[in-house]
Amino acid sequence: MKIKIKRINEEFSDIELPEYQSEGSAGMDIRAAVVEPVKIPPGGIALIPTNLAIALPQGYECQIRTRSGLALKYGIFALNSPGTIDSDYRGEIKIILANFGNKDFLIQRGDRIAQLVVARYERIEWEETKELPETERGAGGFGSTGI
């Protein structure tokens, strides 16, 4: 599938487009489009621009996810993850990053900051009812099936 992607500002044309890092990758790494480094202190949150906008076909969303290496090594997470880019959104993709680590984290121009996963979705209509079909699990939740 081909999806249209647009650079917002040519000042960042040297930054690579999102790309898969291996043959089996589900997510594409997306990069920071910042002029000056952005420091995220412990407990801090920053909105990082990517200089990219996309045109998804109807019936698809683009999910924004945390990069596992950033989470494990530095405590950097994409908040609202997975975030959703809707098919009718044409603005710049920006990534909300939070620092749950104990040291300042520096985002530099071109750093891989999150992953994008394009996924199909179904639109539904609610059918209100007085009863739901029974299942073995029933209403059990929050660890009711064990660890």
C-alpha positions, 0 to 999 in steps of 0.5 A: 500500500502506498500512502502520501506523505508530505514534508511541511518545511524543506528546512528538514528535508535532510531528515529521513522519512519514517522507515522500517528498521528490519524485514519483520518490523511492524512499526516504522521509526519516525524522527524528530524535526527540531532545530535546537536540541530539546531537553526533557527533564525527569518527570517532564513532557515535551511535544516533538515535531516531525515535520510530516503530514500524511493522507491515510485512506478511509478505514485506516489509522496510524498508531504512534507507539513508544520505541522499546529501546528508549523506554528500557534504557532511558525511561522515555515513553510516547504518552497517549500510546498508542496515539491515533492519527485519523484518516481525515487529519492532515496536520503535522504529526507531533509526538508527546514524549515523557521522561520517566527516567531519572536523568535529563534526556536530550532530543536531537535533530533526526533522532528516532523518537517513536514508531508508527504502525498503520492499521485497518479499523472497523467502524461500528454502530451500537446495538443497545440491549438489556442482556449480553451473551454469557461467556466463561469469563463473564465480568471478571477483569483486572487480573481475574484470569491469573498472572 
